């Protein structure tokens, strides 16, 4: 089996991290689209494993939580409840937990925007941070119970609710908008404790960076994900690149350096090597597999 040279792998991943789609990367690098997709999936899975291993035991003072809309396969209006892929197609939201001081993505989760995924996301966040950081969220109701139950009521939690000029839009219609409505009012609510600052500005700006850095989040294009696994893999690649390879303008260092998790800016080559090192070599051909590749012809040894 042909193996893509390391310099080509780095070139492909660097282009994907810069917001290009698979078709554009194929034209620029000369690498087959299928090969690019397979490499992106494998590196993304490795990035998810790296994130799980490195983003633990963190002491942060403040967290901002938000969700970012996208879709997989087809728009939600085209998904029928009785279809077998109803849960992995249509609207998919990426929950993001951002450390406001370091601008680092501490936890993330992609799935339906419901109570179950919110609870799983907050559980994952709790396992990665130490102490009782202050938390700010938007007005999505499941956050209140999830944060109260998972953090045992020991954190300061504030909710910011923005009222837009168009208030009669349903959720499914809001997802169709390609320009934000005007904010006409902002309300802040203290849910628990004494939060010093109730704001989601940093995580909302981080969502914009994700949308600009991944073609899968571009609207009015055919770059959307066709499979949920590939979509999640692309997000994992973005998160590791954002935390370890991308210098943030506010700190002149990467978010991982701001958290003390790295002492230098990672190169794309280091990211690719570390991600692939977590993944098994594929395909793995065993001696039994080799034996099955031969066809035995019955007959006499000598005719």
C-alpha positions in Angstrom: 0.0 0.0 0.0 1.3 3.5 -0.9 2.0 5.8 2.1 1.7 9.5 1.7 5.1 11.2 2.4 5.3 13.1 5.6 5.9 16.4 3.9 2.7 15.9 1.9 0.8 14.9 5.1 2.0 18.2 6.7 1.0 20.2 3.6 -2.5 18.6 3.6 -3.2 19.1 7.3 -1.8 22.7 7.2 -4.2 23.6 4.3 -7.2 22.0 6.1 -6.3 24.0 9.3 -6.2 27.1 7.2 -9.9 26.7 6.3 -9.6 25.1 2.9 -12.0 22.4 1.8 -11.0 18.9 0.7 -11.5 19.7 -3.0 -9.4 22.8 -2.8 -6.6 20.9 -0.9 -6.7 18.2 -3.5 -6.2 20.8 -6.3 -3.4 22.5 -4.5 -1.4 19.5 -3.3 -2.2 17.0 -6.0 -3.3 14.5 -3.4 -6.4 12.3 -4.1 -9.6 13.5 -2.2 -10.1 10.1 -0.7 -6.6 10.0 0.6 -7.1 13.5 2.1 -10.3 12.4 3.8 -8.7 9.3 5.2 -5.7 11.3 6.5 -7.9 14.0 8.0 -10.0 11.4 9.8 -7.0 9.6 11.2 -5.3 12.8 12.4 -8.5 14.1 13.8 -9.1 10.9 15.9 -5.5 11.3 17.1 -6.1 14.9 18.0 -9.1 13.8 20.1 -6.9 11.4 22.0 -4.3 14.0 22.5 -6.8 16.5 23.8 -8.2 13.9 26.3 -4.7 13.2 27.6 -3.4 16.8 27.8 -6.4 18.9 28.9 -6.7 17.6 32.4 -6.0 18.9 35.9 -6.4 22.5 34.8 -7.0 25.3 37.3 -8.8 28.2 35.6 -10.6 31.1 37.1 -13.4 31.6 34.6 -15.2 29.6 31.9 -17.5 30.6 29.1 -19.8 28.0 27.5 -21.6 28.3 24.2 -22.9 26.2 21.2 -22.1 26.5 17.5 -24.6 25.3 14.8 -23.8 23.2 11.8 -25.3 20.3 10.0 -24.3 16.9 8.7 -25.5 15.2 5.5 -28.5 17.4 4.9 -30.5 20.2 6.5 -32.7 19.3 9.4 -35.9 20.0 7.5 -35.0 17.1 5.1 -34.4 14.6 8.0 -37.4 12.3 8.7 -37.9 11.0 12.2 -38.2 7.4 11.0 -35.0 7.4 9.0 -32.2 5.2 10.4 -29.7 8.1 10.4 -32.0 10.7 12.0 -29.7 11.1 15.0 -26.5 11.6 13.1 -27.8 13.8 10.3 -29.3 17.3 10.2 -28.5 19.9 12.9 -25.4 19.2 15.0 -24.2 21.6 17.6 -20.7 21.8 18.9 -20.6 22.7 22.6 -17.5 24.7 23.6 -16.0 25.4 27.0 -13.5 28.2 26.9 -11.1 29.4 29.6 -11.5 33.1 29.2 -8.1 34.2 30.5 -6.0 31.7 28.5 -8.5 31.7 25.5 -8.1 27.9 25.6 -10.7 25.4 24.6 -11.0 23.2 27.6 -13.8 20.9 26.5 -16.0 20.4 23.5 -18.7 18.0 22.4 -20.7 17.7 19.1 -24.3 16.4 19.0 -27.9 17.4 19.2 -28.7 20.5 21.2 -30.5 18.6 24.0 -30.4 18.0 27.7 -28.4 14.7 27.4 -25.6 16.2 25.4 -25.5 19.3 27.6 -25.1 17.1 30.7 -22.4 15.0 29.0 -20.5 18.1 28.0 -20.6 19.6 31.5 -19.5 16.3 33.0 -16.5 16.3 30.6 -15.7 19.9 31.6 -15.9 19.1 35.3 -13.4 16.2 34.9 -10.8 18.6 33.3 -10.8 21.5 35.7 -9.8 21.8 39.3 -11.7 23.9 41.9 -14.7 26.0 41.3 -14.3 28.3 38.3 -16.8 31.0 37.6 -19.1 30.0 34.7 -21.0 32.1 32.2 -23.5 30.6 29.7 -26.2 31.8 27.3 -29.9 31.3 28.1 -30.1 27.6 27.0 -32.1 26.1 29.9 -30.4 22.7 30.3 -27.2 24.5 31.4 -28.7 25.5 34.7 -29.5 22.0 35.9 -26.4 20.4 34.4 -24.0 22.9 36.1 -25.9 22.7 39.4 -25.8 18.9 39.5 -22.3 18.3 38.1 -20.6 21.1 40.1 -22.7 20.4 43.2 -23.8 24.0 43.4 -20.2 25.2 44.3 -19.6 27.5 41.4 -20.7 31.0 40.5 -22.9 30.7 37.5 -24.3 33.6 35.5 -26.6 33.6 32.4 -26.6 36.3 29.7 -29.7 36.5 27.5 -29.6 38.6 24.4 -32.8 39.9 22.7 -32.7 40.3 19.0 -34.7 42.6 16.8 -36.4 39.6 15.2 -38.0 37.8 18.1 -40.6 35.7 16.4 -38.2 33.4 14.6 -38.3 29.7 15.5 -35.0 27.9 16.2 -35.1 26.1 12.8 -35.6 29.5 11.1 -32.9 31.1 13.0 -30.5 28.5 11.7 -31.2 29.7 8.2 -30.1 33.2 8.8 -26.8 34.2 7.2 -26.5 37.6 8.9 -27.0 38.1 12.7 -30.0 40.1 13.8 -29.5 43.3 15.8 -29.2 42.9 19.5 -31.6 45.3 21.1 -31.4 44.2 24.8 -29.0 42.2 27.1 -30.1 40.7 30.4 -27.9 39.1 32.9 -29.1 36.7 35.6 -27.2 35.3 38.6 -28.0 31.6 38.9 -25.7 30.7 41.8 -22.9 32.3 43.8 -21.5 35.8 43.0 -20.1 35.9 39.5 -17.9 38.9 39.0 -18.5 39.0 35.2 -21.3 37.5 33.2 -20.3 37.4 29.5 -19.8 35.0 26.6 -18.0 37.3 24.3 -14.7 35.4 24.2 -16.3 32.0 23.4 -18.6 33.6 20.8 -15.4 35.1 19.2 -13.9 31.6 19.4 -16.9 30.2 17.5 -16.2 32.7 14.7 -12.6 31.5 14.5 -13.8 27.9 14.2 -16.3 28.9 11.5 -13.5 30.6 9.5 -11.0 27.8 10.1 -13.0 24.9 9.0 -14.8 24.6 5.6 -17.3 22.3 7.1 -18.9 25.2 8.9 -19.1 27.5 5.9 -22.7 28.4 4.9 -24.0 28.3 1.3 -21.3 25.8 0.2 -21.0 22.1 -0.4 -18.1 21.8 2.1 -20.4 20.5 4.9 -19.7 17.1 6.5 -21.4 14.1 5.0 -20.7 11.8 8.0 -20.8 12.7 11.7 -17.5 10.8 12.4 -15.6 13.0 9.9 -17.3 16.1 11.3 -16.2 15.3 14.9 -12.7 14.5 13.6 -12.4 17.8 11.8 -13.4 19.6 15.0 -10.8 17.7 17.1 -8.2 18.7 14.6 -9.2 22.3 14.8 -9.2 22.3 18.6 -5.7 20.8 18.9 -4.4 23.2 16.3 -6.0 26.1 18.0 -4.7 25.3 21.4 -1.2 24.2 20.5 -0.2 25.6 17.1 -1.9 28.9 16.8 -0.5 32.0 18.5 -3.3 34.1 20.0 -3.0 37.8 19.4 -4.0 38.7 22.9 -1.2 36.7 24.6 1.4 36.4 21.8 1.5 32.7 22.6 -0.7 29.7 22.1 -3.5 29.0 24.6 -1.6 25.8 25.7 1.4 27.9 26.6 -0.9 30.3 28.5 -2.1 27.3 30.5 1.4 26.0 31.1 0.8 22.8 29.0 3.4 23.6 26.4 6.7 25.5 26.4 6.7 26.4 22.7 4.5 26.7 19.7 3.9 23.4 18.1 4.5 23.0 14.4 2.1 21.2 12.1 4.6 18.5 11.7 4.7 17.9 15.5 0.9 17.9 15.6 0.6 15.3 12.8 3.3 13.1 14.3 1.8 13.2 17.8 -1.7 12.6 16.5 -0.7 9.7 14.3 1.3 8.1 17.1 -1.9 7.6 19.0 -3.5 5.7 16.2 -3.0 2.0 15.2 -1.2 1.3 12.0 -3.9 0.6 9.4 -4.5 -1.7 7.6 -3.0 -4.3 9.9 -2.3 -7.4 7.9 -1.9 -10.6 10.0 -0.3 -13.9 8.9 -3.8 -15.3 8.6 -4.8 -12.4 6.3 -1.8 -13.1 4.1 -2.7 -16.8 3.8 -6.2 -15.8 2.7 -4.7 -13.8 -0.1 -3.6 -17.0 -1.9 -5.9 -19.2 -3.9 -5.2 -22.9 -3.6 -5.6 -24.9 -6.8 -6.3 -28.6 -6.4 -4.4 -30.8 -8.8 -1.5 -33.2 -9.2 2.0 -32.0 -8.6 3.2 -33.5 -11.8 1.0 -33.8 -14.9 
